[in-house]
């Protein structure tokens, strides 16, 4: 099994397209439909990377990213923001919240896959609570 990627987006067709491509590339794929589900899934499954939308019900992507960055166990978890928000203040907010990469929709799948591979090839900063014991 390959490295695991958690896709967090409330638009299931978007999730399906990304999931299909990442599975073809050898990744194990998990999904969540909002930030609260993302936080639970990260805690339970410890994915290697998160692809995170901004606009979602219950808990948006920026709040989710900030919550991930506040916890020592997930502060270094790579997160690629994938959103329709492309105005400069939105992009800046993503970077300030701690995004590893920031891509805008629509996004070519080749570009997203390249970003995933690039981010996962970097030296790991993400340590789970288990590995810190």
Secondary structure, 3 states (H helix, E strand, C coil): CCCEEEEECCCHHHHHHHHHHHHHCCCEEEEECCHHHHHHHHHHHCCCEEEECCCCCCCCHHHHHHHHHHCCCCCCCEEEEEECCCCHHHHHHHHHHCCCEEEECCCCHHHHHHHHHHHHHCCCCCCCHHHHC
